[in-house]
Amino acid sequence: MRRLAQLLAFLAALALALFCLQNTTPVGVRFLVWGREGVPLCLVVLAALGVGLMPWLLGRAWAGMRRLAGRRR
């Protein structure tokens, strides 16, 4: 099962790398009062991916800390 997860992660990273190589078109980004022009589309997608992964990463860290705290008792 671990090998399958590693393979899927590798394929997803490969697909993301290919996407980044093909999508370097500058786009405008606006968020609330902040704005920037000429940001490569790839960076926008990577930033969105990073922001989207944050809750998952924090949840895994929280679960790991709870598991460690349970072992100490």
C-alpha positions in Angstrom: 0.0 0.0 0.0 2.9 2.4 0.8 4.4 1.7 -2.6 1.1 2.6 -4.3 0.9 5.9 -2.4 4.5 6.7 -3.4 3.8 5.9 -7.0 0.7 8.1 -7.0 2.6 10.9 -5.3 5.4 10.6 -7.9 2.9 10.7 -10.8 1.1 13.7 -9.3 4.5 15.5 -9.0 5.4 14.6 -12.5 2.0 15.9 -13.8 2.5 19.1 -11.8 6.0 19.6 -13.2 4.7 19.2 -16.8 1.9 21.6 -16.1 4.3 24.2 -14.8 6.6 23.8 -17.8 3.6 24.3 -20.2 1.8 27.2 -18.4 4.2 30.1 -17.9 1.7 32.7 -19.2 1.7 35.8 -17.0 -1.6 36.4 -15.3 -3.0 39.1 -12.9 -3.7 38.1 -9.3 -5.9 40.1 -7.0 -6.7 39.3 -3.3 -8.7 41.8 -1.2 -6.6 45.0 -1.5 -3.5 43.4 -2.8 -2.8 42.8 -6.5 0.1 41.8 -8.8 0.4 41.6 -12.5 2.6 39.3 -14.5 2.7 36.4 -12.1 3.3 33.0 -14.0 0.2 30.8 -13.9 2.3 28.0 -12.6 3.1 29.9 -9.4 -0.5 30.8 -8.9 -1.4 27.1 -9.1 1.4 26.0 -6.8 0.4 28.7 -4.3 -3.2 27.4 -4.4 -2.0 23.9 -3.9 0.1 24.9 -0.9 -2.8 26.7 0.7 -5.1 23.8 0.0 -2.6 21.3 1.6 -2.2 23.3 4.8 -5.3 22.0 6.6 -4.3 18.4 5.7 -0.7 18.9 6.9 -1.8 20.5 10.1 -4.4 17.7 10.7 -1.7 15.1 10.3 0.7 16.9 12.6 -2.1 17.3 15.2 -2.9 13.6 15.0 0.7 12.6 15.4 1.1 14.8 18.5 -2.0 13.2 20.0 -0.7 9.8 19.2 2.6 10.5 20.9 0.9 12.0 23.9 -1.2 8.9 24.2 1.9 6.6 24.2 3.5 8.6 27.1 0.7 7.9 29.5 
